[in-house]
Structures are given as C-alpha cells and as structure tokens.
Amino acid sequence: MLICPVCTQPLVRVEKSLSCENKHSFDQAKQGYFNLLLNPAKKSNQPGDNNEMVQARTRFLDAGHYQSISDAINQMAIDLLWQQQDAEILDVGCGEGYYTQRLHHALADHQINHELFGLDISKDAIKAACKRTKDINWLVANGKKTPFSEQSMHLTLNVFNRIMPDSLKHLCHPQGHVLIASAGAHHLQQLKEAIYDSPKFVEFDAIAVMKDHFKHVQRQQLDFVIKLPPASTQDLLYMTPHAWRSSPQTQQQLLSQEQLELRVQINLDCFSPLESEHKD
C-alpha cells in the first residue's frame, strides 16, 4: 500500500517507524503523522497552507458552515462503498482534516470497514488534522506523486483542490471511484461582487479535466445560502486567496456587516476509471 518516496519499494511499519527493504526509514512525528515529503519535492521550506490559513479554515469549518457539503460527500461515499470489503480510501489535499474525520465517522456508523489516509503537503495542516483524531493515517506528502502503490485506492477524495488526473489514475483501483468537490460558477457570488470590479462567474469543468482517464458517473449540485457573522467572514477571507486579492478597505466593509449572506454552489462529481486504462 504505502511505498517509499525514495525508491518506490513497499513500506513496512514497525511501531513508530516506516521502512523499506533498501533501508530508507521514516519516523512518526510526536503528533502522530509521517512525513514522506522529500526535499526535492518542495518548492519552498514551508509548502502548502501556513498556520494562519489552517487555523482560519479550522474555525470556519468547525462552525458548521459547510457541513452539508461534508454530509453529501459522506452519503455518496457510503453508497459507493457499502458492499466493499476492507475499503482503502485516500483524501488528497485533506487540509486540517475536517472532511476526512467526518467521513471516517460516517463510514464507521454504517459499519463499513475501511482504512483511511489523509494526505497534504502542508505540515501545519497535518499537525492540525492530528488533533482531530489518531484513527486516521495522516501523511505529509506530495499529492502529485503520492506514496501509494498503483491502483490501490477504492475511493479517492479531492475536495476543493487542484485536480491531477494522472495521479488519480495511478491511485484508482480498477473498480474504484474518485469523488471531486469543486466550486460552481456562482460559489461565494456576493463575496466576489464585493471584492472585484468585474467578477467572473465561470464554472470549473472537472468532467473535461478528467475525461482522458475517467468516466463521469454522476453529479450532485449543492446550492444554498450561508449567513456569516463577522468572525466567520474574516476566517473565510483568510482561508482563501480572496484575502490578498482584496483591499483592507473592502475587507473592513465586509467585516462591518452584522451578517454576510453568501451563496454556496458546489459540484460533487463521481468518476470511475475508463476500462481501457486497465487492459493489458
């Protein structure tokens, strides 16, 4: 399942260490995660979200504003896995672990036996995820070249992250699925209208991005309104690129509102691998 990021040989866990036959070894951090991110894979000393962004996202998600998104992901996963024995699952770009943890609990509630991995390139994010639960395998690693053997995942999640079809193809079991949550055209419409002079409302086309390796199975669209107090508005700004794209004056105007109403529009797409991908 896990492979060495140096030589791609299988990794074997002995107590708090992972090692391969070539004697490459990775010790478990005191927080409970394994760091499998090699220095050549890093573009900076601290890749991914920083601690400020992680804490803002944690507060926002724990306030329940996106719980219905999580619930929809969980239900789709349950529908896909309820007959799967010993399901292997990966959340790519899991961040601080909100969706990952809630998925773990939902699957356990439905008695679906599984092993769940949460992977992110941000060490700050994975450290925060470790505080949620120790029942998930948390990894600091590269989502483009994940440390997993080929076709090992029955379900791979990609929630609001960059989509890398080649990596997802490598991971997906022949009878497996990929779930992708992406923003619809009018996601956070009012926020964009407040920040940008000419806001663009263009839907990201996940189906087109995935079409070379995957068949589109189904789509569920979520479209609802959230009402944010100033503290949650600030967290939303800090957990997205909108914070550095907006002026201090615009941010202050948003934070001065007693309640900010925002449209949330999400596409949840399910994919299965094309049959030709797995023919000899």
Buried (B, 14 or more C-beta within 10 A) or exposed (E): BBBBBEEBEEBEEEEEEBBBEEEBEBEBBEBBBBBBBEEEBEEEEEBBBEBEBBBBBBBBBEBEBBEBBBEBBBBBBBEBBEEBEEBBBBBBBBBBBBBBBBBBEBBEEEEBEBEBBBBBBBBBBBBBBBEBBEEBBBBBBBBEBBBBBEBBBBBBBBBBBEBBBEBBBBBBBEEBBBBBBBBBEBBBBBBBEBBEEEBEEEEBEBBEBBBEBBBBBEEBEBEEEBEBBBEBBBBBBBBBEBBEEBEEEBBEEBBEEEEBEBBBBBBBBBBBBBEEBEEE
